[in-house]
Amino acid sequence: ASLNTFLFSASGGLVWPGWSAKRPEDSWALGMAYYQFSRDLPGQSYEMAIELAYTWVATSWLRFQPDIQGVLRPDGRGSVPNAFVIGFAADIAF
């Protein structure tokens, strides 16, 4: 039999307009993900991530998205310190 790593998970988020009405395609996003580990995994309880991102639409073919994330209990045990992550994405459409 196989073991399902997660007993339960939930995620969600919100998106709202960017800095200025002059930039109607820009947006902020706030997301959260929660994972409850299986009771069959000793010592592991949960892991949670929270992310804030901004999408800047530079042109019709170029977008930039910097983001920051906080990850609580990255291994589900608490033996790995909480993490602060900085990320960046670029989308080019051609």
All heavy atoms as an XYZ file, in Angstrom:
738
protein
N       0.849     -1.187      0.000
C       0.000      0.000      0.000
C       0.887      1.241      0.000
O       1.975      1.242      0.563
C      -0.899      0.001      1.222
N       0.400      2.274     -0.631
C       1.165      3.522     -0.671
C       0.656      4.476      0.405
O      -0.475      4.365      0.865
C       1.054      4.168     -2.047
O      -0.284      4.522     -2.309
N       1.503      5.375      0.794
C       1.180      6.330      1.850
C       0.946      7.695      1.218
O       1.779      8.178      0.451
C       2.341      6.407      2.852
C       2.256      7.513      3.897
C       1.111      7.233      4.862
C       3.567      7.608      4.652
N      -0.166      8.312      1.526
C      -0.419      9.674      1.106
C       0.313     10.584      2.087
O       0.043     10.557      3.289
C      -1.923      9.962      1.105
C      -2.248     11.301      0.492
O      -1.366     12.100      0.206
N      -3.521     11.551      0.292
N       1.273     11.371      1.603
C       2.094     12.221      2.463
C       1.256     13.228      3.243
O       1.521     13.501      4.403
C       3.145     12.966      1.626
O       3.907     12.006      0.902
C       4.067     13.786      2.481
N       0.236     13.771      2.600
C      -0.561     14.816      3.238
C      -1.969     14.329      3.549
O      -2.676     13.812      2.687
C      -0.627     16.063      2.356
C       0.719     16.639      2.065
C       1.272     16.539      0.804
C       1.456     17.247      3.059
C       2.520     17.056      0.535
C       2.715     17.759      2.812
C       3.244     17.665      1.547
N      -2.370     14.515      4.795
C      -3.708     14.192      5.236
C      -4.699     15.221      4.700
O      -5.826     14.910      4.335
C      -3.747     14.167      6.769
C      -5.078     13.947      7.440
C      -5.580     12.536      7.143
C      -4.945     14.151      8.945
N      -4.244     16.470      4.630
C      -5.115     17.582      4.262
C      -4.252     18.710      3.716
O      -3.139     18.919      4.189
C      -5.868     18.060      5.514
C      -6.639     19.320      5.333
C      -7.887     19.312      4.744
C      -6.110     20.531      5.748
C      -8.605     20.486      4.579
C      -6.820     21.711      5.585
C      -8.084     21.680      4.997
N      -4.768     19.448      2.753
C      -4.093     20.662      2.289
C      -5.145     21.677      1.877
O      -6.271     21.315      1.505
C      -3.147     20.367      1.125
O      -3.878     19.991     -0.021
N      -4.768     22.936      1.974
C      -5.656     24.029      1.575
C      -4.797     25.162      1.037
O      -3.691     25.407      1.539
C      -6.486     24.507      2.758
N      -5.286     25.823      0.030
C      -4.566     26.983     -0.507
C      -5.576     27.985     -1.039
O      -6.716     27.641     -1.365
C      -3.582     26.561     -1.597
O      -4.275     25.984     -2.684
N      -5.144     29.206     -1.119
C      -6.021     30.256     -1.625
C      -5.246     31.539     -1.788
O      -4.069     31.629     -1.414
N      -5.890     32.508     -2.359
C      -5.209     33.770     -2.550
C      -6.143     34.872     -2.992
O      -7.321     34.636     -3.294
N      -5.588     36.051     -3.039
C      -6.301     37.246     -3.469
C      -5.446     37.982     -4.485
O      -4.215     37.994     -4.380
C      -6.557     38.170     -2.279
C      -7.387     37.607     -1.130
C      -7.322     38.551      0.061
C      -8.818     37.395     -1.576
N      -6.088     38.616     -5.439
C      -5.399     39.449     -6.425
C      -6.128     40.786     -6.463
O      -7.354     40.831     -6.448
C      -5.426     38.803     -7.836
C      -4.767     39.710     -8.857
C      -4.753     37.439     -7.809
N      -5.364     41.881     -6.481
C      -5.975     43.201     -6.580
C      -5.122     44.091     -7.461
O      -3.979     43.771     -7.754
C      -6.240     43.800     -5.199
C      -5.049     44.042     -4.323
C      -4.357     45.195     -4.189
C      -4.409     43.101     -3.453
N      -3.330     45.044     -3.297
C      -3.346     43.765     -2.828
C      -4.629     41.756     -3.138
C      -2.506     43.129     -1.919
C      -3.785     41.142     -2.231
C      -2.754     41.827     -1.628
N      -5.679     45.231     -7.904
C      -4.974     46.111     -8.845
C      -3.638     46.608     -8.303
O      -3.437     46.701     -7.096
C      -5.934     47.291     -9.043
C      -7.270     46.751     -8.649
C      -7.000     45.727     -7.580
N      -2.759     46.951     -9.231
C      -1.419     47.416     -8.896
C      -1.382     48.815     -8.313
O      -2.384     49.339     -7.823
N      -0.215     49.431     -8.402
C       0.050     50.727     -7.772
C      -0.859     51.846     -8.250
O      -1.239     52.705     -7.492
C       1.488     51.180     -8.070
C       2.555     50.412     -7.383
C       3.432     49.575     -7.985
C       2.881     50.381     -6.005
N       4.278     49.027     -7.071
C       3.958     49.513     -5.834
C       2.355     50.998     -4.887
C       4.526     49.262     -4.595
C       2.918     50.746     -3.656
C       3.993     49.887     -3.520
N      -1.136     51.857     -9.559
C      -1.744     53.040    -10.147
C      -2.833     52.675    -11.147
O      -2.727     51.681    -11.867
C      -0.634     53.839    -10.848
O      -1.157     54.788    -11.728
N      -3.864     53.509    -11.226
C      -4.924     53.323    -12.225
C      -4.375     53.496    -13.639
O      -4.974     53.023    -14.603
C      -6.057     54.306    -11.977
N      -3.214     54.137    -13.770
C      -2.582     54.312    -15.084
C      -1.948     53.011    -15.584
O      -1.534     52.931    -16.729
C      -1.519     55.404    -15.016
C      -2.095     56.774    -14.734
C      -0.995     57.807    -14.637
C      -1.589     59.160    -14.291
N      -0.569     60.192    -14.182
N      -1.861     52.004    -14.710
C      -1.274     50.702    -15.071
C      -2.308     49.616    -14.779
O      -2.152     48.835    -13.841
C       0.007     50.458    -14.285
C       1.043     51.580    -14.478
C       2.428     51.149    -14.102
N       2.810     49.894    -14.679
C       3.245     49.710    -15.932
N       3.309     50.720    -16.755
N       3.588     48.512    -16.358
N      -3.383     49.551    -15.589
C      -4.508     48.659    -15.267
C      -4.191     47.166    -15.342
O      -4.931     46.362    -14.777
C      -5.562     49.041    -16.311
C      -4.785     49.609    -17.447
C      -3.604     50.298    -16.809
N      -3.112     46.776    -15.998
C      -2.778     45.355    -16.097
C      -1.854     44.871    -14.988
O      -1.687     43.669    -14.798
C      -2.166     45.053    -17.465
C      -3.159     45.254    -18.606
C      -2.596     44.836    -19.932
O      -1.875     43.822    -19.989
O      -2.865     45.531    -20.917
N      -1.240     45.779    -14.231
C      -0.402     45.394    -13.099
C      -1.288     44.857    -11.975
O      -2.466     45.220    -11.869
C       0.385     46.588    -12.573
C       1.513     47.020    -13.494
O       1.601     46.511    -14.625
O       2.293     47.888    -13.072
N      -0.707     44.006    -11.122
C      -1.504     43.471    -10.022
C      -0.634     43.002     -8.861
O       0.536     42.661     -9.039
C      -2.371     42.306    -10.499
O      -1.564     41.254    -10.973
N      -1.232     43.017     -7.682
C      -0.680     42.428     -6.477
C      -1.333     41.075     -6.280
O      -2.503     40.895     -6.642
C      -1.017     43.277     -5.251
C      -0.240     44.537     -5.116
C      -0.651     45.791     -5.477
C       1.062     44.681     -4.566
N       0.328     46.698     -5.180
C       1.396     46.039     -4.622
C       1.975     43.785     -4.037
C       2.594     46.533     -4.161
C       3.182     44.271     -3.582
C       3.485     45.635     -3.645
N      -0.633     40.147     -5.671
C      -1.230     38.858     -5.325
C      -0.708     38.430     -3.954
O       0.465     38.614     -3.647
C      -0.885     37.809     -6.369
N      -1.604     37.878     -3.168
C      -1.257     37.347     -1.853
C      -1.806     35.928     -1.801
O      -2.995     35.710     -2.057
C      -1.878     38.188     -0.739
C      -1.637     37.719      0.692
C      -0.151     37.810      1.049
C      -2.472     38.539      1.660
N      -0.944     34.971     -1.511
C      -1.379     33.577     -1.489
C      -0.917     32.868     -0.234
O       0.019     33.296      0.447
N      -1.604     31.775      0.088
C      -1.284     30.976      1.256
C      -1.494     29.515      0.897
O      -2.417     29.176      0.166
C      -2.203     31.367      2.415
C      -1.933     30.669      3.739
S      -2.591     29.001      3.999
C      -4.298     29.127      3.691
N      -0.624     28.661      1.401
C      -0.791     27.214      1.243
C      -0.482     26.547      2.583
O       0.471     26.919      3.263
C       0.146     26.685      0.167
N      -1.299     25.574      2.951
C      -1.147     24.851      4.214
C      -1.211     23.360      3.911
O      -2.092     22.909      3.177
C      -2.278     25.233      5.173
C      -2.271     24.445      6.455
C      -1.511     24.858      7.537
C      -3.021     23.286      6.583
C      -1.493     24.138      8.719
C      -3.010     22.556      7.769
C      -2.241     22.983      8.824
O      -2.226     22.276      9.985
N      -0.281     22.608      4.470
C      -0.235     21.156      4.274
C      -0.167     20.470      5.629
O       0.753     20.726      6.406
C       0.991     20.753      3.450
C       1.003     21.383      2.091
C       1.679     22.577      1.867
C       0.330     20.792      1.037
C       1.678     23.167      0.620
C       0.323     21.377     -0.220
C       0.993     22.567     -0.423
O       0.985     23.146     -1.651
N      -1.116     19.606      5.905
C      -1.134     18.809      7.125
C      -0.582     17.431      6.773
O      -1.136     16.738      5.925
C      -2.571     18.670      7.644
C      -2.692     17.857      8.902
C      -2.139     18.585     10.113
O      -2.395     19.755     10.319
N      -1.349     17.895     10.906
N       0.530     17.052      7.393
C       1.151     15.763      7.097
C       0.336     14.605      7.659
O      -0.377     14.751      8.654
C       2.579     15.704      7.662
C       3.564     16.501      6.865
C       3.791     17.835      7.157
C       4.253     15.922      5.811
C       4.693     18.571      6.412
C       5.154     16.648      5.069
C       5.379     17.979      5.365
N       0.463     13.462      7.047
C      -0.208     12.244      7.490
C       0.201     11.886      8.916
O       1.346     12.086      9.318
C       0.159     11.086      6.553
O      -0.270      9.850      7.087
N      -0.725     11.337      9.649
C      -0.428     10.868     11.012
C       0.560      9.704     10.994
O       1.157      9.368     12.009
C      -1.723     10.439     11.695
C      -2.646     11.590     11.974
C      -3.918     11.116     12.694
N      -4.907     12.173     12.673
C      -5.970     12.203     11.876
N      -6.204     11.220     11.047
N      -6.818     13.202     11.927
N       0.716      9.064      9.837
C       1.656      7.943      9.703
C       3.102      8.392      9.513
O       3.998      7.560      9.379
C       1.251      7.050      8.522
C      -0.099      6.384      8.750
O      -0.418      6.075      9.920
O      -0.835      6.198      7.774
N       3.335      9.693      9.496
C       4.696     10.234      9.379
C       5.093     10.803     10.746
O       4.752     11.945     11.074
C       4.765     11.306      8.295
C       4.502     10.797      6.883
C       4.355     11.953      5.905
C       5.617      9.858      6.433
N       5.790     10.045     11.548
C       6.108     10.459     12.917
C       6.874     11.778     12.965
O       7.819     11.983     12.210
C       6.966      9.320     13.460
C       6.878      8.218     12.478
C       6.368      8.765     11.194
N       6.439     12.635     13.851
C       7.157     13.886     14.081
C       6.832     14.999     13.101
O       7.255     16.119     13.295
N       6.100     14.711     12.035
C       5.756     15.759     11.071
C       4.333     16.229     11.334
O       3.425     15.410     11.489
C       5.895     15.255      9.641
C       7.349     15.068      9.244
C       7.480     14.619      7.811
O       7.186     13.482      7.503
N       7.926     15.521      6.962
N       4.145     17.532     11.369
C       2.816     18.062     11.640
C       2.277     18.848     10.448
O       1.379     18.399      9.760
C       2.825     18.905     12.911
O       3.757     19.958     12.798
N       2.849     20.020     10.186
C       2.347     20.841      9.086
C       3.471     21.662      8.468
O       4.550     21.816      9.034
C       1.233     21.775      9.572
C       1.762     22.917     10.430
C       2.121     24.133      9.856
C       1.940     22.771     11.793
C       2.626     25.163     10.621
C       2.438     23.792     12.571
C       2.777     24.988     11.985
O       3.285     26.004     12.738
N       3.174     22.210      7.296
C       4.038     23.173      6.623
C       3.111     24.231      6.044
O       2.021     23.916      5.553
C       4.824     22.490      5.501
C       5.707     23.450      4.722
C       6.555     22.728      3.669
O       7.070     21.641      3.965
O       6.668     23.266      2.565
N       3.531     25.502      6.098
C       2.707     26.581      5.579
C       3.572     27.596      4.847
O       4.687     27.890      5.283
C       1.940     27.270      6.702
C       0.968     28.302      6.190
S      -0.209     28.878      7.431
C       0.844     29.697      8.580
N       3.047     28.117      3.744
C       3.759     29.137      2.978
C       2.817     30.311      2.717
O       1.625     30.118      2.442
C       4.259     28.570      1.662
N       3.372     31.512      2.803
C       2.641     32.738      2.503
C       3.476     33.493      1.478
O       4.697     33.631      1.641
C       2.444     33.593      3.769
C       1.670     32.785      4.815
C       1.721     34.891      3.443
C       1.653     33.408      6.185
N       2.828     33.986      0.424
C       3.564     34.646     -0.665
C       2.889     35.957     -1.041
O       1.669     36.047     -1.110
C       3.602     33.736     -1.889
C       4.300     34.345     -3.081
C       4.386     33.401     -4.268
O       3.749     32.336     -4.242
O       5.080     33.746     -5.231
N       3.715     36.976     -1.297
C       3.260     38.262     -1.803
C       4.018     38.542     -3.092
O       5.251     38.458     -3.115
C       3.524     39.376     -0.776
C       3.164     40.794     -1.219
C       1.656     40.927     -1.424
C       3.656     41.804     -0.194
N       3.284     38.851     -4.154
C       3.918     39.085     -5.456
C       3.313     40.316     -6.122
O       2.159     40.678     -5.872
C       3.734     37.868     -6.361
N       4.098     40.937     -6.978
C       3.625     42.058     -7.797
C       3.936     41.740     -9.255
O       5.072     41.371     -9.583
C       4.327     43.364     -7.397
C       3.715     44.558     -8.086
C       2.579     45.153     -7.571
C       4.242     45.075     -9.259
C       1.985     46.238     -8.194
C       3.658     46.153     -9.895
C       2.527     46.733     -9.359
O       1.941     47.800     -9.982
N       2.938     41.844    -10.108
C       3.161     41.631    -11.542
C       3.173     42.982    -12.237
O       2.195     43.733    -12.171
C       2.063     40.743    -12.156
O       2.081     39.485    -11.489
C       2.306     40.530    -13.642
N       4.301     43.281    -12.861
C       4.471     44.517    -13.618
C       4.445     44.153    -15.089
O       5.307     43.403    -15.564
C       5.791     45.189    -13.233
C       6.102     46.403    -14.048
C       5.302     47.491    -14.236
C       7.282     46.647    -14.802
N       5.913     48.403    -15.047
C       7.148     47.900    -15.424
C       8.450     45.917    -15.014
C       8.127     48.444    -16.231
C       9.419     46.465    -15.828
C       9.262     47.712    -16.424
N       3.444     44.659    -15.809
C       3.312     44.402    -17.233
C       4.042     45.528    -17.962
O       3.548     46.652    -18.064
C       1.829     44.320    -17.659
C       1.726     44.044    -19.148
C       1.112     43.246    -16.853
N       5.245     45.223    -18.450
C       6.083     46.233    -19.107
C       5.575     46.539    -20.512
O       5.498     47.702    -20.911
C       7.531     45.756    -19.152
N       5.263     45.491    -21.262
C       4.743     45.633    -22.628
C       3.730     44.510    -22.855
O       3.515     43.682    -21.979
C       5.866     45.506    -23.692
O       6.346     44.155    -23.687
C       7.019     46.456    -23.416
N       3.156     44.463    -24.040
C       2.202     43.390    -24.342
C       2.880     42.024    -24.379
O       2.219     40.999    -24.300
C       1.503     43.666    -25.672
O       2.460     43.683    -26.726
N       4.218     41.997    -24.466
C       4.939     40.722    -24.562
C       5.933     40.478    -23.419
O       6.604     39.461    -23.379
C       5.664     40.616    -25.906
C       6.564     41.788    -26.193
C       6.230     42.942    -26.837
C       7.928     41.923    -25.827
N       7.293     43.798    -26.882
C       8.370     43.181    -26.273
C       8.836     41.094    -25.161
C       9.650     43.636    -26.082
C      10.125     41.562    -24.976
C      10.517     42.811    -25.433
N       5.997     41.406    -22.438
C       6.984     41.278    -21.363
C       6.371     41.619    -20.006
O       5.797     42.692    -19.827
C       8.171     42.200    -21.635
C       9.303     42.216    -20.618
C       9.964     40.849    -20.514
C      10.330     43.276    -21.003
N       6.496     40.666    -19.052
C       6.029     40.852    -17.673
C       7.139     40.481    -16.703
O       7.883     39.540    -16.954
C       4.863     39.920    -17.359
C       3.657     40.143    -18.123
C       2.671     38.994    -17.836
N       1.516     39.203    -18.646
C       0.305     39.463    -18.170
N       0.100     39.468    -16.882
N      -0.686     39.686    -18.973
N       7.181     41.196    -15.590
C       8.104     40.884    -14.506
C       7.296     40.637    -13.238
O       6.309     41.330    -12.994
C       9.072     42.036    -14.257
C       9.976     42.332    -15.424
C       9.743     43.429    -16.231
C      11.048     41.507    -15.696
C      10.576     43.700    -17.306
C      11.882     41.770    -16.767
C      11.639     42.870    -17.576
N       7.740     39.665    -12.437
C       7.033     39.385    -11.189
C       8.014     39.054    -10.060
O       8.435     37.911     -9.900
C       6.046     38.238    -11.356
C       5.199     38.031    -10.104
C       4.276     36.855    -10.240
O       4.710     35.745    -10.504
N       2.990     37.110    -10.068
N       8.382     40.058     -9.264
C       9.145     39.760     -8.051
C       8.185     39.261     -6.971
O       6.994     39.601     -6.981
C       9.747     41.115     -7.671
C       8.824     42.117     -8.268
C       8.229     41.485     -9.498
N       8.696     38.423     -6.074
C       7.852     37.950     -4.981
C       8.686     37.640     -3.749
O       9.894     37.439     -3.835
C       7.010     36.735     -5.390
C       7.825     35.469     -5.544
O       8.154     34.848     -4.516
O       8.130     35.089     -6.684
N       8.007     37.635     -2.616
C       8.613     37.217     -1.354
C       7.720     36.147     -0.750
O       6.493     36.167     -0.925
C       8.828     38.394     -0.376
C       7.513     39.119     -0.082
C       9.872     39.354     -0.903
C       7.620     40.167      0.995
N       8.357     35.206     -0.059
C       7.621     34.109      0.557
C       8.157     33.861      1.960
O       9.348     33.998      2.202
C       7.815     32.815     -0.233
C       7.345     32.859     -1.649
C       7.693     31.587     -2.394
O       7.850     30.531     -1.800
N       7.830     31.691     -3.704
N       7.259     33.491      2.817
C       7.630     33.001      4.139
C       7.182     31.554      4.223
O       6.027     31.247      3.923
N       8.082     30.663      4.579
C       7.742     29.244      4.701
C       7.934     28.850      6.167
O       9.039     28.936      6.701
C       8.617     28.359      3.777
C       8.193     26.912      3.878
C       8.539     28.848      2.328
N       6.852     28.423      6.787
C       6.874     28.029      8.190
C       6.975     26.511      8.294
O       6.240     25.794      7.621
C       5.599     28.504      8.889
C       5.280     29.988      8.739
C       3.925     30.301      9.330
C       6.359     30.828      9.374
N       7.902     26.032      9.100
C       8.144     24.586      9.296
C       8.392     23.891      7.953
O       7.661     22.982      7.569
C       6.978     23.943     10.032
C       6.761     24.517     11.426
C       5.627     23.850     12.150
N       5.850     22.445     12.357
C       6.398     21.911     13.432
N       6.812     22.692     14.400
N       6.547     20.616     13.552
N       9.439     24.282      7.213
C       9.668     23.761      5.862
C       9.710     22.237      5.741
O       9.387     21.712      4.699
C      11.012     24.358      5.457
C      11.155     25.578      6.281
C      10.448     25.280      7.569
N      10.049     21.527      6.787
C      10.092     20.062      6.693
C       8.948     19.404      7.459
O       8.864     18.183      7.529
C      11.427     19.518      7.202
C      11.640     19.749      8.687
O      10.874     20.524      9.294
O      12.571     19.153      9.247
N       8.072     20.219      8.025
C       6.961     19.687      8.798
C       7.314     19.264     10.208
O       6.452     18.896     10.992
N       8.603     19.301     10.537
C       9.056     18.853     11.866
C       9.470     19.998     12.777
O       9.550     19.839     13.970
C      10.264     17.918     11.709
C       9.952     16.609     11.095
C      11.218     15.748     11.041
N      10.930     14.473     10.459
C      11.094     14.193      9.179
N      11.547     15.109      8.348
N      10.797     12.994      8.721
N       9.849     21.107     12.198
C      10.395     22.197     12.982
C      11.895     22.109     13.142
O      12.505     22.945     13.788
N      12.524     21.081     12.544
C      13.978     20.939     12.651
C      14.708     21.809     11.639
O      15.894     22.071     11.791
C      14.389     19.476     12.478
O      13.941     18.968     11.238
N      14.005     22.263     10.612
C      14.575     23.197      9.633
C      14.006     24.573      9.966
O      12.790     24.703     10.153
C      14.193     22.783      8.188
C      14.632     23.822      7.187
C      14.788     21.421      7.855
N      14.845     25.597     10.068
C      14.339     26.929     10.418
C      13.331     27.445      9.388
O      13.380     27.091      8.216
C      15.594     27.810     10.420
C      16.746     26.886     10.495
C      16.298     25.587      9.886
N      12.425     28.293      9.859
C      11.513     28.965      8.935
C      12.344     29.670      7.876
O      13.471     30.110      8.130
C      10.641     29.968      9.680
C       9.697     29.307     10.651
O       9.372     28.132     10.516
N       9.251     30.053     11.644
N      11.783     29.796      6.685
C      12.548     30.349      5.564
C      11.903     31.625      5.042
O      10.677     31.755      5.008
C      12.633     29.326      4.439
N      12.734     32.560      4.621
C      12.316     33.762      3.908
C      12.915     33.643      2.521
O      14.132     33.502      2.376
C      12.823     35.022      4.629
C      12.454     36.293      3.925
C      11.152     36.764      3.966
C      13.404     37.008      3.220
C      10.804     37.936      3.322
C      13.073     38.183      2.575
C      11.759     38.649      2.627
N      12.067     33.672      1.502
C      12.518     33.417      0.133
C      12.188     34.621     -0.737
O      11.073     35.155     -0.674
C      11.818     32.158     -0.448
C      12.305     31.859     -1.844
C      12.018     30.962      0.473
N      13.147     35.031     -1.556
C      12.926     36.095     -2.537
C      12.994     35.462     -3.919
O      13.937     34.714     -4.215
C      13.990     37.200     -2.401
C      13.891     37.838     -1.013
C      13.815     38.251     -3.499
C      14.984     38.826     -0.714
N      11.999     35.741     -4.734
C      11.968     35.153     -6.078
C      11.706     36.212     -7.144
O      11.351     37.352     -6.844
N      11.880     35.793     -8.377
C      11.667     36.693     -9.510
C      11.330     35.859    -10.733
O      11.962     34.827    -10.965
C      12.946     37.513     -9.768
C      12.802     38.483    -10.896
C      12.199     39.706    -10.698
C      13.241     38.150    -12.160
C      12.051     40.597    -11.739
C      13.114     39.048    -13.213
C      12.527     40.276    -12.999
N      10.351     36.296    -11.476
C      10.000     35.618    -12.733
C       9.857     36.662    -13.823
O       9.481     37.805    -13.561
C       8.699     34.858    -12.572
N      10.151     36.264    -15.030
C       9.941     37.103    -16.204
C       9.241     36.255    -17.256
O       9.610     35.103    -17.468
C      11.268     37.631    -16.743
N       8.216     36.809    -17.875
C       7.495     36.133    -18.947
C       7.702     36.904    -20.234
O       7.459     38.108    -20.286
C       5.998     36.068    -18.663
C       5.653     35.230    -17.453
O       6.406     34.279    -17.177
O       4.652     35.534    -16.801
N       8.144     36.190    -21.243
C       8.332     36.790    -22.571
C       7.481     35.991    -23.545
O       7.626     34.778    -23.653
C       9.805     36.746    -23.004
C      10.669     37.497    -22.001
C       9.971     37.315    -24.405
C      12.161     37.337    -22.218
N       6.573     36.669    -24.223
C       5.699     36.009    -25.204
C       6.106     36.467    -26.604
O       6.175     37.643    -26.895
C       4.247     36.374    -24.929
N       6.397     35.483    -27.448
C       6.744     35.821    -28.838
C       6.201     34.779    -29.768
O       5.685     33.771    -29.402
C       8.247     35.993    -29.038
C       9.080     34.849    -28.580
C       9.456     33.851    -29.458
C       9.485     34.749    -27.242
C      10.251     32.793    -29.028
C      10.270     33.700    -26.816
C      10.656     32.726    -27.703
